[in-house]
Amino acid sequence: MSENQPLQEAVRERYAKAALQVLGGATGSCCGPDTSCGAGGTDPITSALYGDGETAALPETAVAASLGCGNPTMMAELKPGETVLDLGSGGGIDVLLSARRVGPTGKAYGLDMTDEMLALARENQRKAGVENAEFLKGEIENIPLPDASVDVVISNCVINLSSDKDRVLREVFRVLKPGGRFAVADVVVRGEVPQEIRRSIELWAGCIAGAMEETEYQRKLAAAGFADISIEPYRIYNIEDARQFLADAGIDVEAAAAVANGKFMSAYVKARKP
């Protein structure tokens, strides 16, 4: 068993359960014990990320299975004819939106390691009548595409869940064409947060576990070879969102707020392969 396998299995189990809940007509919890998954829920991380105009033509199950923390298709500046890869594509919402943006001369790939999510995404693709998309099974640390085959790599709150982010970023750099773009939504931490509080917040919202500190993310992107790196906060999370959970865990909420308030955030992370 590799050192990454226990984490991968935990992530796989979480998202397999979410897919089955969506298929069963429910919107179970993915981020925290008392929150709703999906674009239509009330979770402070996953809710209200897409406009009605974007999702109106998509199957309800694609929207319900949207477990990300942003809307990477809005900031990726996709152009007709481009090839797009979505890392951790889940129920397929960002792949289907991307496929429409790049048009019939373009292609959108989704990569996911969870059979249940792949089955849901392929069914959503069928329902949406999108032909220029393809869902691949695999891990984001080992992308099953050739070198220099993709114009844009997007992702939605998935890279933070990998225990080998350096490898993910090297793989992204490998599959991108020269001049290709990295345009993802991800969770980042701005500054230091005491480990006890960080662990508790990650337990409250499992989908933000593994978030990198902002400057560390920039360093890792640069080490992989990227240029023009930027990190733009999109949604900042306050301790108030997790007050009850932290209190139940024995955390002094006021003390936690003093050192962690506003440090966890969803951000749009952009970079370019020279």
C-alpha positions in Angstrom: 0.0 0.0 0.0 1.4 3.4 -1.0 1.6 6.2 1.6 -1.2 8.0 -0.3 -3.6 5.1 -0.5 -5.4 5.6 2.9 -6.2 9.2 2.0 -7.2 8.2 -1.5 -9.6 5.6 -0.1 -11.1 8.0 2.3 -11.7 10.5 -0.5 -13.1 7.8 -2.8 -15.5 6.6 -0.1 -16.7 10.1 0.6 -17.5 10.9 -3.0 -18.9 7.5 -3.8 -21.4 8.0 -1.0 -22.2 11.5 -2.4 -22.8 10.1 -5.9 -25.1 7.4 -4.6 -27.1 9.9 -2.5 -27.6 12.0 -5.6 -28.7 9.0 -7.6 -31.1 8.2 -4.9 -32.6 11.7 -5.0 -30.9 13.1 -1.9 -28.3 15.7 -1.3 -26.3 14.2 1.6 -23.4 15.8 3.5 -20.0 16.1 1.9 -18.4 19.0 3.6 -19.6 18.8 7.1 -22.0 16.9 9.4 -24.8 19.3 9.1 -24.5 20.8 5.6 -26.0 20.1 2.3 -23.9 19.1 -0.7 -24.4 20.6 -4.1 -25.0 23.9 -5.8 -28.5 24.1 -4.4 -27.6 23.6 -0.7 -26.9 26.1 2.0 -23.3 25.0 2.8 -21.0 28.1 3.0 -18.4 26.4 0.8 -20.4 24.6 -1.9 -23.6 26.7 -2.3 -24.5 29.3 -4.9 -21.5 28.9 -7.1 -23.3 28.8 -10.5 -25.9 31.1 -12.0 -29.3 29.8 -13.1 -28.4 30.7 -16.7 -25.4 28.4 -16.6 -27.1 25.3 -15.1 -30.6 25.6 -16.7 -29.8 23.2 -19.5 -28.0 20.7 -17.3 -29.6 17.6 -15.6 -30.6 18.2 -12.0 -28.3 15.4 -10.9 -25.3 17.2 -12.4 -26.1 20.3 -10.3 -26.9 18.3 -7.2 -23.6 16.5 -7.4 -21.6 19.8 -7.6 -19.4 19.5 -4.6 -16.7 22.1 -5.5 -15.8 25.4 -3.9 -15.9 27.7 -6.9 -16.7 28.0 -10.6 -13.5 27.4 -12.6 -15.3 27.5 -16.0 -16.0 31.2 -15.4 -12.4 32.2 -14.9 -10.7 29.8 -17.3 -11.5 32.0 -20.3 -12.2 28.9 -22.5 -12.1 29.4 -26.2 -13.8 27.5 -29.1 -11.7 24.6 -30.2 -9.7 24.2 -27.0 -9.1 20.9 -25.1 -9.9 21.1 -21.4 -9.2 18.7 -18.6 -11.1 18.8 -15.3 -9.3 17.1 -12.4 -11.7 15.3 -10.1 -14.7 15.8 -12.3 -17.3 14.3 -10.0 -20.8 14.4 -11.4 -19.6 16.3 -14.4 -21.0 19.8 -14.1 -17.7 21.6 -15.0 -17.0 19.2 -17.8 -20.4 19.7 -19.4 -20.2 23.5 -19.0 -16.7 23.5 -20.5 -17.7 21.3 -23.4 -20.3 23.9 -24.3 -17.8 26.7 -24.0 -15.2 25.1 -26.3 -17.9 24.1 -28.8 -18.0 21.1 -31.2 -14.4 21.7 -32.4 -13.1 21.4 -28.8 -13.1 18.6 -26.3 -13.6 18.4 -22.5 -12.2 15.6 -20.5 -13.1 14.7 -16.9 -10.8 12.6 -14.7 -12.1 10.9 -11.6 -11.1 7.9 -9.6 -14.5 7.0 -8.2 -16.6 4.5 -10.2 -19.9 5.9 -8.8 -19.1 9.5 -9.8 -18.0 8.4 -13.3 -21.3 6.5 -13.8 -23.2 9.6 -12.6 -21.2 11.9 -14.9 -21.7 9.7 -17.9 -25.4 9.5 -17.3 -25.5 13.3 -16.9 -23.6 13.6 -20.2 -26.1 11.4 -21.9 -29.1 13.4 -20.5 -27.5 16.7 -21.5 -26.8 15.4 -25.1 -23.1 16.6 -24.9 -21.0 14.8 -27.4 -17.6 16.5 -27.1 -16.9 15.3 -23.6 -15.2 12.1 -22.2 -14.9 10.9 -18.7 -11.7 9.0 -17.8 -11.0 6.8 -14.8 -7.7 7.6 -13.0 -5.9 9.5 -10.3 -4.9 13.2 -10.6 -1.4 12.1 -9.6 -1.2 10.0 -12.8 -3.1 11.7 -15.5 -3.9 9.2 -18.4 -3.3 11.6 -21.2 -0.2 12.3 -23.4 2.3 15.0 -23.0 1.3 18.4 -24.3 -2.2 17.4 -25.2 -4.4 19.9 -23.2 -4.9 23.6 -23.6 -6.5 24.2 -20.1 -6.5 22.3 -16.9 -9.4 23.2 -14.5 -10.3 21.7 -11.1 -12.9 22.4 -8.4 -11.7 22.0 -4.8 -9.9 18.7 -5.5 -6.2 19.4 -5.6 -6.3 20.2 -1.9 -7.4 16.7 -1.2 -4.3 15.1 -2.7 -1.5 14.0 -0.4 1.1 14.5 -3.2 0.4 17.9 -4.6 3.9 18.3 -6.1 3.2 15.3 -8.3 -0.2 16.6 -9.3 1.3 19.9 -10.4 4.1 18.1 -12.3 1.5 16.0 -14.1 -0.6 19.1 -15.0 2.5 20.8 -16.4 3.3 17.6 -18.4 -0.1 17.4 -20.1 -0.4 21.1 -20.8 0.7 22.4 -24.2 3.3 25.2 -24.2 1.3 28.3 -23.3 -1.4 26.2 -21.7 -3.3 27.5 -18.7 -3.9 26.2 -15.2 -7.1 27.7 -13.9 -8.6 26.0 -10.8 -10.8 26.8 -7.8 -9.1 25.5 -4.6 -9.1 26.0 -0.9 -6.1 27.9 0.4 -4.9 29.1 3.8 -3.6 32.6 4.2 -0.9 32.6 7.0 -0.4 30.2 9.9 -3.2 28.5 11.8 -2.5 26.4 15.0 -2.6 22.7 14.2 -5.4 21.9 16.7 -7.7 24.5 15.2 -6.7 23.6 11.6 -7.5 19.9 12.3 -10.9 20.8 13.8 -11.9 23.1 10.9 -10.9 20.4 8.5 -13.1 17.9 10.4 -15.9 20.3 10.2 -15.5 20.7 6.4 -13.9 17.6 5.0 -13.8 19.1 1.5 -11.2 21.7 2.7 -8.8 19.1 4.2 -5.3 19.4 2.9 -5.5 23.1 2.0 -2.1 24.6 1.2 -0.9 27.9 2.6 -1.0 30.5 -0.1 2.7 31.1 -0.4 3.4 27.3 -0.4 1.0 26.9 -3.3 2.8 29.6 -5.2 6.2 27.9 -4.5 5.0 24.5 -5.6 3.6 25.9 -8.9 6.9 27.6 -9.6 8.8 24.5 -8.8 6.7 22.5 -11.3 7.7 25.1 -14.0 4.7 27.4 -14.1 4.8 31.2 -14.7 2.4 34.1 -14.2 1.1 32.6 -11.0 -1.8 34.3 -9.2 -4.1 33.4 -6.3 -7.3 35.4 -6.0 -9.6 34.8 -3.0 -13.2 34.2 -3.9 -15.0 33.3 -0.7 -13.6 33.7 2.8 -14.7 31.4 5.7 -15.2 32.7 9.2 -15.1 30.7 12.4 -18.7 31.7 12.9 -19.6 29.2 10.1 -18.2 26.4 12.3 -19.1 27.8 15.7 -21.3 24.9 17.0 -19.0 22.2 15.7 -15.9 23.7 17.2 -17.6 24.3 20.5 -18.8 20.7 20.6 -15.2 19.6 20.0 -14.1 21.5 23.0 -12.4 24.4 21.1 -12.5 27.9 22.6 -14.4 29.5 19.7 -13.4 33.1 20.6 -9.7 32.1 20.9 -9.9 30.2 17.6 -11.5 33.2 15.9 -8.6 35.4 17.0 -6.0 33.2 15.2 -8.0 31.6 12.3 -10.8 33.9 11.3 -10.7 34.7 7.6 -7.7 32.5 7.0 -9.5 29.7 5.1 -10.7 30.7 1.7 -11.8 29.5 -1.7 -9.5 31.0 -4.3 -9.0 31.0 -8.0 -5.5 29.8 -8.7 -4.1 30.7 -12.2 -0.8 29.9 -13.8 0.7 29.4 -17.3 3.1 26.8 -18.8 5.7 28.9 -20.7 
